[in-house]
Amino acid sequence: MLILQAGGTFGIRQNSATVLYAALIIVTIILIFVIKYILSRFNLFLKKSAAVRPQKKLDVQALKNAAAKLGLLKEETAFLINYCRLCNIKELPLIAETEQCINGQFKTLYKHICSEETEDNQAQTEDKKLLLFKIIHKIENGKRSLTLVTNSIAFPAGLTLNYTDENGNSYPMELIQNAPAEMILSIAQKRDGTRIAPAPLSKIPLSVQLKNGIGYFFEGRIVRYQQRKEFDEMVVAHTKNIRPMLQRKFKRIETNLRCMFHAVKVIERDGNKQYLPQEKGYPAVINDLSAGGCKIRTMLPIHEGFYIQIEVPSDTGIDSMTGIVIKSKKDADMKSSALHIRFVRMNKKTRNNIFALVYNYRQAQ
């Protein structure tokens, strides 16, 4: 009897453990389903909340304020606002520290304008492209104007300044230290090591170019000379009389584009100029290009003041361009010449394609 009772008790305990495990498994499965349900409802709630959340809108007033600071016309600002809305652009920070901040948005605008083109509105589309590129160019120039240096105290140490003597010769000088009261410069030297040290209290012409590409010219008054760390230094007083140097009108890029050019005969009729290209062409290479001009290299010497027509391969999307040679310079080998050209005539499509090439907005055909 004792053995049977003991065996019965063991069986009951074994059955109880099995029931407990089964109950735990059932509870676990129920918990998993409950958690899944709660998560699905929570995700649905988040989606509904996102749907009713107010979407970010273009800050029109901020865009107008920035455009006014950069010198954009009201019509140009309205053009930007309209196309930002068409392209669903919520932010266009015109006054940004880097070009990358707005380059993507302008590419989107350009693509949208290109998508509007049909056989019937090609002229209007070209006008819109040209307006967009003019706006971009204005923004770049406006941003430069906002960052112009007006006091020599703003020049960072380590810059190379150029001193120009009375004969027009230029000599580099390092800006060693720029203190609140004065600038400390290295003393310029000639190639033979001779120091160039104008008299104290005299003014010397200096020029400098910053990393943003803007150059400045100013006159600094020499306060004294001093010796520190076994080096002679020139101490120059600060000045606010700083003039920015003339910048190129249009942004340009380096190229290696082969071309042909023709001499152009200019005829004036009723106050209008007609440019008649001659039949014979000469080979050349375009070294840099902008919407306002270019530099070509050729074996044929051409004098300043001559008009030429430049033709490039048709696959570039650029038609012929007529320009005047404003500078001609022989290369070191005295065999080739570099001609600096200012364009005087081109069609809108060519100008737009040059702009697109310069700003890397051109679409693959």
Sequence and secondary structure as in RCSB ss.txt:
>XXXX:A:sequence
MLILQAGGTFGIRQNSATVLYAALIIVTIILIFVIKYILSRFNLFLKKSAAVRPQKKLDVQALKNAAAKLGLLKE
ETAFLINYCRLCNIKELPLIAETEQCINGQFKTLYKHICSEETEDNQAQTEDKKLLLFKIIHKIENGKRSLTLVT
NSIAFPAGLTLNYTDENGNSYPMELIQNAPAEMILSIAQKRDGTRIAPAPLSKIPLSVQLKNGIGYFFEGRIVRY
QQRKEFDEMVVAHTKNIRPMLQRKFKRIETNLRCMFHAVKVIERDGNKQYLPQEKGYPAVINDLSAGGCKIRTML
PIHEGFYIQIEVPSDTGIDSMTGIVIKSKKDADMKSSALHIRFVRMNKKTRNNIFALVYNYRQAQ
>XXXX:A:secstr
 HHHHHHHHHHHHHHHHHHHHHHHHHHHHHHHHHHHHHHHHHHHHHHHHHHHS      HHHHHHHHHHTT  HH
HHHHHHHHHHHTT     SS SSTHHHHHHHHHHHHHHHHT  SSSHHHHHHHHHHHHHHHHHHHHHHHHHT   
SGGGS TT EEEEE TTS EEEEEEEEE SSEEEEE  B TTS B    TT EEEEEEE TTS EEEEEEEEEEE
EEETTEEEEEEE  S EEE    SS EEEEEEEEEEEEEEEEEETTEEEEEEEEEEEEEEEEEEESSEEEEEESS
   TT EEEEE  GGGS   EEEEEEEEEE TTSS EEEEEEEEE  HHHHHHHHHHHTT     
